[in-house]
Amino acid sequence: MSDPSREEVLASSRGWIASFLNFLPGLGSGYLYQRRWKSYFLTIAASTAWFALGFFLLGDSEPSQREQLIGISGLFFISIVTVIEANFAFKKASNKAKTEKEKIISSSKKGWFK
C-alpha cells in the first residue's frame, strides 16, 4: 500500500471544513487541515505584512476608527480569498480523483458484460 498523493489527501478532506477554518480565524488554518503548507505560509506572510504595514504607517499614533476598520477589512479580504481558493482547490482535486477512479473502473471491466 502506497502513501496517498497530494491530490488524494486534498480530495479526501471536506471542503466546507477547510473553508470554515480559513474564514473563522482568518489565518489559513484550513490549509493546515488540507495539508497545503505553501498556501498556509503565504497566508501567514500576507497577514503579517498587513499588520506590519499598519504598524509602520501609524507609527506612535493611536489608530482612528476609520483606520481600524481598514485593518479589519484587509484581514477580512484575506480571509475571503483563502475561503474561495481552498474551496476551489478542493473541488478541482475532487473532480480529478473522481475521473481517475472512473477511468480505473472502466478499464478493469473485462469479459462478457462490459
N, C-alpha and C positions, 0 to 999 in steps of 0.2 A: 504494500500500500504506500503510495507516494504522498508527499505533502501537497495540500491544495495550492493552486496557483493564486495569484493576486486577484484575478477576476472572480474565481470561485469563492474566495473569502468575502469579497465585496458583495457578490450576488447572494450569499447566504445570510448576510446581515439584513436587518429590517431598515428600510429607507426612512420610515417615519420616526424611528428612534434616533437615527443619525441626524435627521433634520431637527428634531426637538432638542437634542443635545447641542447642536450648533446654535440654535436660536436662544435657548434659555440663558446659559451663561454668556454666550456671545464670543467665546474664545476658542471655538473649534473643537470642542470636546467630542462631537460626533465623529470627527476624523480619527480620534483615538479608538472609538468603537469600531470604525471601519478599517482600522489599521492602515491609515493613509498618513504616513509620517511627514512627507514633504508638505502636503496641504496643511497639516496641523502647524508645522513650524512657520510656514508662510503666514498663516492667520495670526499666530502669536507675534510674529515680526510686524505685521500690519497694525495690530492693536497697540503694540509697544511704540511704534513710530507715531501713531496718532496721539498717544499720551505724551510722548516726548515733544512733539510739535506744539501741543497745547502748553506744556510746561515752559518751553523756551520762548514761545511768543508772549506769554503773560509776564514772565519774569517774576518779580516780587509782588506784583499787584494781585488783589483778590479778583477772581473772575466774576463778571456780571452775570445776571440771569440769562441774558442772550448768549453769552459765551459758554455757559454751562449747557444750554440747550444745543448749541452747535457741537459740543463734545459728545453729548449723549446721542445726538443724531448720527454722528460719524460711527460710533460703535454699533448703533442700530443698523446702519448701512452695511457694515462689515458682516454683521450677524445675518442679515437677509441674503447677502451674496453667498455666504457659506451654506445657508439652508438650501438655496436653489441649486448650487453646484453639487452638494452632497446628494441631493435627490436625483439630479440629472446623471451623475456618475453611477448611482445605484441602478437606475433604470437601464442605462447602457450596458452595464455588466450583467444584469439580469436577462436582458434580451439576448446578449451574446451567449450566455450559458444555456439558455433555452434553445437557441438554434443549434448549438453544438450537440446538445442532448438529443434533439430530433434527428440530427444527421447520424448520430451513432445508432439510434433505434432503427432508422430506415435502412442503414447499411447492414444491420445484423439480421434482418428478415431474410430468411432463405427457405427454400423448399416449395411446396405446392401452393401455399397461400401467402402471397407477398402483399 
